[in-house]
Amino acid sequence: MRIVALVLLLIAVPAAAQSNGDPTARAAMLATLERGKEMKGSGARYQHLPQVGAVALGDDETAEQALARIGENGAQVVETKGRLVLFRSATKRPASVASAGNAGVYPAVVNVRTGTLGVLTGSLVVRPKSMADADAIASAHGLEKVKAYPQLQAVFYKVKDGADIADASAALQADPRVEIAYPEIVERVRVPR
């Protein structure tokens, strides 16, 4: 059984790499990117990529038009994830959501183990030890409570524009009222067929 699983994995990995273009070129490009703060996600470790950002495409908009809209003319498109365009910029960005033009510019991260790129949405997923502490946790960390799911023992918080998502996540992870906390990261997007 293990041999069959290993063979399937060895077949799947090169196929997945080929679907994203030349894996050697991609690995070389990733190696040239500056690495920033490390953070824990949901079951994985990530590093912020200060030179990579993401912007959502508008209706009937090309990647180049979206980049022009946020003042990033000529930026290198790294990849797309659904409606998100990840781009390499000459400007180094903190791990915070920023506004440019009429759009949000989101920070990007790389999965330390897989090399997969992800986008930080500015939301944090938290499992408090007691749901009664949800408002106090938001207040103590300068967060906006977006939605609480008592049946799941989970709360979604939003960091304020300009606030460092990695720092906010680390502070929540160190809070004794919090069982689990991690930033929401869009790593894969399912596109309807």
KEKE-3310 file (N, C-alpha, C; in steps of 0.2 Angstrom, whole numbers, plus 5000, padded with zeros to 4 digits):
npx = (5004:5010:5019:5012:5006:5017:5022:5011:5012:5024:5021:5011:5017:5027:5018:5010:5019:5022:5010:5010:5019:5037:5045:5058:5062:5053:5057:5069:5065:5058:5069:5075:5068:5066:5064:5053:5045:5042:5028:5015:5003:4987:4991:5003:5019:5024:5032:5033:5033:5041:5042:5032:5015:4997:4982:4965:4956:4946:4929:4930:4943:4960:4976:4986:4979:4973:4985:4990:4979:4982:4994:5005:5012:5020:5024:5030:5020:5017:5009:4992:4978:4963:4953:4963:4978:4995:5009:5026:5035:5044:5044:5045:5034:5025:5019:5005:4988:4985:4979:4977:4974:4958:4958:4961:4978:4986:4996:5009:5014:5025:5023:5033:5037:5031:5033:5023:5014:5004:4991:4988:4974:4970:4962:4960:4959:4953:4952:4946:4948:4937:4922:4916:4926:4928:4925:4934:4946:4947:4947:4958:4969:4967:4958:4945:4930:4924:4915:4907:4907:4900:4896:4906:4917:4924:4931:4932:4943:4947:4961:4967:4968:4985:4990:5002:5000:5007:5013:5001:4995:5005:5004:4991:4993:5001:4993:4985:4972:4968:4967:4970:4977:4978:4983:4972:4974:4975:4979:4976:4964:4949:4943:4928:4922)
npy = (4994:5006:5008:5009:5022:5030:5029:5035:5048:5052:5053:5062:5074:5079:5082:5091:5102:5104:5110:5122:5129:5130:5121:5122:5135:5142:5138:5144:5158:5159:5157:5169:5179:5190:5185:5187:5189:5175:5164:5155:5145:5137:5122:5123:5131:5147:5160:5178:5187:5200:5207:5203:5205:5205:5207:5209:5204:5215:5215:5208:5212:5213:5205:5214:5226:5227:5228:5240:5248:5249:5256:5249:5247:5238:5228:5211:5198:5185:5173:5167:5166:5160:5174:5182:5191:5188:5197:5203:5215:5231:5238:5235:5227:5228:5215:5218:5223:5234:5249:5254:5265:5261:5249:5234:5229:5215:5206:5193:5176:5162:5144:5136:5122:5117:5127:5133:5147:5159:5170:5183:5187:5196:5193:5184:5168:5162:5151:5153:5150:5151:5156:5168:5177:5183:5196:5204:5199:5204:5218:5219:5217:5226:5222:5219:5211:5200:5189:5177:5160:5150:5137:5131:5135:5146:5161:5174:5187:5204:5212:5229:5241:5242:5236:5224:5208:5196:5199:5202:5189:5182:5188:5184:5171:5170:5174:5170:5167:5161:5147:5142:5151:5158:5166:5169:5161:5161:5149:5139:5139:5134:5133:5135:5123)
npz = (5000:5004:4995:4983:4986:4987:4973:4967:4972:4967:4954:4954:4959:4949:4939:4944:4946:4932:4928:4932:4925:4920:4932:4937:4933:4941:4954:4954:4953:4965:4974:4973:4980:4993:5010:5024:5039:5049:5051:5059:5051:5048:5052:5045:5041:5037:5027:5026:5010:5006:4994:4986:4981:4981:4971:4969:4954:4944:4937:4921:4919:4915:4921:4920:4919:4932:4939:4935:4940:4953:4953:4950:4937:4925:4934:4938:4934:4945:4948:4947:4957:4956:4956:4961:4958:4960:4961:4958:4965:4964:4976:4993:5004:5020:5030:5029:5025:5013:5005:4989:4976:4971:4978:4988:4993:4995:5007:5002:5005:5008:5008:5019:5018:5006:4996:4990:4985:4995:5000:5011:5020:5029:5039:5054:5061:5076:5090:5105:5122:5129:5123:5129:5130:5118:5114:5122:5119:5106:5109:5117:5107:5097:5087:5075:5078:5067:5064:5075:5078:5088:5089:5083:5091:5087:5081:5069:5066:5061:5055:5057:5044:5038:5049:5056:5050:5054:5066:5073:5073:5080:5093:5097:5097:5108:5119:5134:5134:5122:5113:5100:5086:5070:5054:5041:5026:5009:4999:4990:4976:4971:4955:4946:4934)
capx = (5000:5014:5023:5007:5005:5023:5022:5006:5014:5030:5018:5007:5021:5029:5012:5007:5024:5022:5004:5012:5025:5043:5047:5065:5062:5049:5061:5074:5062:5057:5075:5078:5063:5068:5060:5052:5043:5039:5021:5011:4996:4983:4995:5009:5023:5024:5036:5031:5037:5040:5042:5026:5008:4991:4976:4959:4954:4939:4925:4932:4949:4966:4981:4990:4975:4973:4991:4990:4974:4985:5000:5011:5013:5026:5026:5030:5014:5020:5004:4985:4974:4956:4953:4969:4984:5001:5014:5032:5035:5050:5042:5044:5028:5025:5014:4999:4984:4985:4974:4980:4969:4952:4958:4966:4984:4987:5003:5010:5018:5026:5023:5040:5038:5029:5035:5017:5012:4998:4989:4986:4968:4969:4958:4963:4955:4955:4948:4947:4947:4930:4919:4914:4932:4929:4926:4939:4952:4947:4949:4965:4973:4965:4955:4938:4927:4919:4910:4909:4904:4900:4895:4913:4921:4929:4930:4935:4944:4950:4966:4966:4973:4991:4993:5005:4996:5011:5013:4994:4994:5009:5002:4986:4995:5004:4987:4983:4964:4968:4969:4973:4976:4982:4980:4968:4979:4972:4984:4973:4958:4945:4939:4922:4923)
capy = (5000:5012:5008:5012:5029:5033:5030:5040:5054:5054:5054:5068:5080:5082:5084:5098:5107:5106:5114:5129:5131:5127:5121:5125:5143:5144:5138:5150:5164:5159:5158:5176:5183:5191:5182:5191:5186:5168:5164:5148:5145:5131:5116:5124:5137:5152:5166:5183:5189:5208:5209:5200:5207:5202:5211:5205:5207:5218:5212:5209:5215:5208:5206:5221:5232:5227:5231:5248:5252:5250:5259:5244:5246:5234:5223:5205:5193:5178:5168:5169:5161:5162:5181:5185:5191:5189:5200:5204:5223:5234:5240:5230:5229:5225:5210:5221:5224:5241:5252:5257:5266:5259:5241:5231:5225:5210:5203:5186:5172:5156:5139:5134:5115:5115:5132:5136:5154:5161:5177:5184:5191:5201:5190:5179:5163:5161:5147:5155:5145:5153:5161:5174:5181:5185:5203:5206:5197:5209:5224:5219:5216:5231:5219:5220:5205:5200:5184:5172:5153:5147:5129:5128:5137:5149:5168:5178:5194:5207:5217:5236:5242:5244:5232:5218:5202:5191:5202:5201:5182:5180:5191:5180:5164:5170:5176:5164:5166:5158:5140:5142:5157:5158:5170:5166:5161:5158:5145:5136:5142:5130:5137:5131:5121)
capz = (5000:5005:4988:4978:4988:4985:4966:4965:4974:4963:4947:4955:4960:4943:4935:4947:4944:4925:4927:4934:4921:4921:4939:4938:4933:4947:4960:4954:4955:4972:4978:4973:4984:5000:5015:5029:5046:5049:5055:5059:5048:5050:5051:5041:5043:5031:5027:5022:5005:5006:4987:4982:4984:4977:4970:4966:4947:4944:4932:4914:4919:4914:4926:4918:4920:4939:4942:4933:4944:4960:4952:4949:4930:4924:4939:4935:4937:4947:4947:4948:4961:4955:4954:4964:4954:4964:4957:4961:4965:4966:4982:4998:5008:5026:5031:5031:5020:5011:5000:4983:4971:4974:4979:4993:4991:5001:5007:5000:5009:5004:5012:5020:5016:4999:4991:4987:4987:4998:5001:5018:5018:5034:5044:5059:5064:5083:5094:5111:5127:5131:5119:5132:5130:5111:5113:5126:5115:5100:5111:5119:5102:5092:5081:5074:5078:5061:5065:5079:5077:5095:5088:5081:5095:5083:5080:5064:5067:5055:5058:5055:5038:5040:5055:5053:5052:5057:5073:5077:5074:5086:5099:5099:5099:5115:5123:5138:5133:5116:5112:5093:5082:5064:5049:5035:5020:5002:4996:4984:4974:4966:4950:4944:4927)
cpx = (5004:5018:5018:5006:5011:5023:5017:5008:5020:5027:5015:5012:5024:5024:5010:5012:5023:5016:5005:5018:5031:5045:5054:5065:5058:5053:5066:5071:5061:5063:5077:5073:5066:5062:5059:5050:5040:5033:5019:5004:4992:4987:5001:5013:5024:5029:5033:5036:5036:5039:5036:5020:5003:4986:4971:4957:4947:4936:4929:4939:4955:4971:4984:4986:4974:4979:4992:4985:4977:4992:5006:5012:5020:5028:5026:5024:5018:5015:4997:4982:4967:4957:4959:4975:4990:5006:5020:5033:5042:5050:5042:5039:5028:5019:5007:4995:4984:4980:4978:4975:4962:4952:4962:4972:4985:4994:5003:5014:5020:5026:5030:5041:5037:5032:5029:5016:5005:4997:4986:4980:4967:4965:4962:4958:4957:4950:4950:4945:4940:4928:4917:4920:4933:4930:4932:4946:4953:4950:4956:4970:4972:4962:4948:4935:4922:4914:4912:4904:4904:4900:4902:4919:4927:4926:4934:4936:4948:4955:4965:4970:4979:4994:4996:5002:5000:5012:5007:4993:4999:5007:4996:4988:4998:4999:4985:4975:4963:4971:4973:4972:4980:4979:4977:4973:4975:4978:4982:4966:4955:4941:4934:4924:4917)
cpy = (5006:5013:5012:5020:5033:5034:5035:5047:5056:5055:5061:5075:5083:5085:5091:5103:5109:5110:5121:5132:5127:5127:5123:5132:5146:5144:5143:5156:5165:5160:5165:5181:5184:5188:5187:5187:5179:5168:5157:5149:5139:5125:5117:5130:5141:5157:5171:5185:5196:5210:5207:5202:5203:5207:5207:5208:5209:5214:5214:5213:5210:5210:5213:5227:5232:5230:5238:5251:5253:5253:5255:5242:5243:5229:5216:5201:5187:5172:5171:5164:5163:5169:5185:5185:5192:5192:5202:5212:5225:5237:5235:5232:5225:5219:5213:5222:5232:5243:5255:5259:5265:5251:5240:5228:5221:5207:5195:5183:5166:5150:5136:5127:5114:5120:5135:5143:5155:5168:5178:5189:5197:5199:5185:5174:5161:5156:5149:5150:5145:5158:5168:5179:5184:5192:5206:5205:5203:5216:5225:5219:5221:5228:5220:5213:5204:5195:5179:5166:5149:5139:5127:5131:5141:5156:5170:5185:5197:5212:5224:5237:5245:5240:5226:5212:5197:5193:5200:5194:5179:5182:5186:5173:5164:5172:5170:5162:5162:5151:5139:5148:5156:5163:5166:5167:5158:5155:5142:5139:5137:5134:5132:5129:5122)
cpz = (5000:4998:4983:4980:4986:4977:4964:4966:4969:4956:4948:4955:4954:4939:4937:4946:4937:4924:4928:4930:4922:4929:4941:4938:4939:4953:4960:4956:4962:4976:4978:4977:4991:5005:5021:5035:5044:5053:5054:5056:5051:5048:5047:5043:5036:5032:5023:5016:5003:4999:4983:4986:4979:4977:4967:4959:4948:4938:4925:4914:4918:4920:4926:4920:4928:4942:4940:4938:4951:4959:4952:4941:4929:4929:4936:4939:4939:4946:4948:4953:4961:4953:4957:4960:4959:4959:4961:4960:4966:4973:4987:5002:5014:5025:5033:5025:5019:5006:4995:4978:4974:4976:4985:4990:4997:5001:5005:5005:5005:5010:5013:5017:5009:4994:4988:4990:4990:4998:5008:5017:5023:5040:5048:5061:5071:5086:5102:5116:5129:5126:5122:5132:5123:5110:5117:5122:5109:5103:5113:5113:5096:5086:5080:5073:5072:5062:5070:5078:5084:5094:5086:5086:5092:5082:5074:5066:5061:5058:5054:5049:5041:5046:5052:5055:5055:5064:5077:5078:5080:5092:5101:5101:5106:5121:5127:5137:5126:5115:5105:5090:5076:5059:5044:5029:5014:4999:4990:4983:4969:4961:4947:4936:4923)
residu = (MET:ARG:ILE:VAL:ALA:LEU:VAL:LEU:LEU:LEU:ILE:ALA:VAL:PRO:ALA:ALA:ALA:GLN:SER:ASN:GLY:ASP:PRO:THR:ALA:ARG:ALA:ALA:MET:LEU:ALA:THR:LEU:GLU:ARG:GLY:LYS:GLU:MET:LYS:GLY:SER:GLY:ALA:ARG:TYR:GLN:HIS:LEU:PRO:GLN:VAL:GLY:ALA:VAL:ALA:LEU:GLY:ASP:ASP:GLU:THR:ALA:GLU:GLN:ALA:LEU:ALA:ARG:ILE:GLY:GLU:ASN:GLY:ALA:GLN:VAL:VAL:GLU:THR:LYS:GLY:ARG:LEU:VAL:LEU:PHE:ARG:SER:ALA:THR:LYS:ARG:PRO:ALA:SER:VAL:ALA:SER:ALA:GLY:ASN:ALA:GLY:VAL:TYR:PRO:ALA:VAL:VAL:ASN:VAL:ARG:THR:GLY:THR:LEU:GLY:VAL:LEU:THR:GLY:SER:LEU:VAL:VAL:ARG:PRO:LYS:SER:MET:ALA:ASP:ALA:ASP:ALA:ILE:ALA:SER:ALA:HIS:GLY:LEU:GLU:LYS:VAL:LYS:ALA:TYR:PRO:GLN:LEU:GLN:ALA:VAL:PHE:TYR:LYS:VAL:LYS:ASP:GLY:ALA:ASP:ILE:ALA:ASP:ALA:SER:ALA:ALA:LEU:GLN:ALA:ASP:PRO:ARG:VAL:GLU:ILE:ALA:TYR:PRO:GLU:ILE:VAL:GLU:ARG:VAL:ARG:VAL:PRO:ARG)
# end
